[in-house]
């Protein structure tokens, strides 16, 4: 992609309502555009990052047997009435369609996936199974804030699992938990700041589990056990003042951003829809369910909160919109054009700043956009038959020979 053709451009000024690093840098970098509070357009750079986040999540959900589906965003009132949530779900967007028929925008999808599963399950031989989707959700948050961390429309991956009994659910739950650890590591979160966090199970069970990433801007207060690498959310601390896994009393308070959660739903929703299966003895049994959520858009915002400096974003390699930010300096345009074409032929993802701009402006934009690797072609580097190689998270640059550049890039991203 040539920068001169890029749909969006960087902004010098901080948006007046930017209340977080992700809101500031993603907007100034041309990744997102706010339409109203809590609702954003994902521009070309932003959509590239979002799709890479989604693909990592998709691969790990499929690896544990999840089958991808896509459920409707517009859901009928009747299913919400069956579960008792039409009148009790405060954040639900409700509206009327033709003939005064009432609907809700999907805030979550238990009300859709449960009767869906029921229609395709006839006996114990059809269980267990799990399905997932990646789709926008809608919640009427009273105060949308923190950029894409807490919006009224947001991307969500939710996987639902269906089982023959509690033992089967417990087994899959542990498999999903391990998959989540792998997802966060693949996304670029440092395992040292990622905690499995015990939280309230609400109406479903004693505990649910959140995955929290330590950050000073986090809304949650968590108490961390450095021995077990688990934590307890403050909202349940009265019930659990020691580590739930090793009884360690020396818990360390930290602030965290919730980046995922998993629940054992039990039979609450299957019972609401009379979803039962026939076991090998001909007996009818309720179907225990599990729910496993990750918000790709929230992940994107969280990565910016964790990985940035005063100049802009510092994308982890797995989710960067491009692998190389190529910059040409006046007098080296012809050689930079050729390098751009050569890198594309080698399968390298390149954002090429071909603008007639001063070097300082180009370097500032490169820092703001946050691609991990900056390559500069100038008359100085060409005298040495090379380029300047600068990694976003390093202060110093170095020269790399042109004939070794592709191999070095591939090694850097291997």
PyMOL commands that set and color helices and strands:
alter all, ss='L'
color gray80, all
select helices_A, chain A and resi 3-5+21-28+44-63+77-83+98-100+110-119+124-126+147-149+166-187+191-193+234-236+268-272+296-306+317-319+333-345+359-369+379-383+402-412
alter helices_A, ss='H'
color red, helices_A
select strands_A, chain A and resi 32-36+39-42+67-68+74-76+94-96+102-105+129-138+153-162+194-200+207-214+220-225+230-233+252-266+276-278+284-286+289-294+308-309+312-313+324-328+350-353+373-377+386-391+397-401
alter strands_A, ss='S'
color yellow, strands_A
deselect
rebuild
show_as cartoon
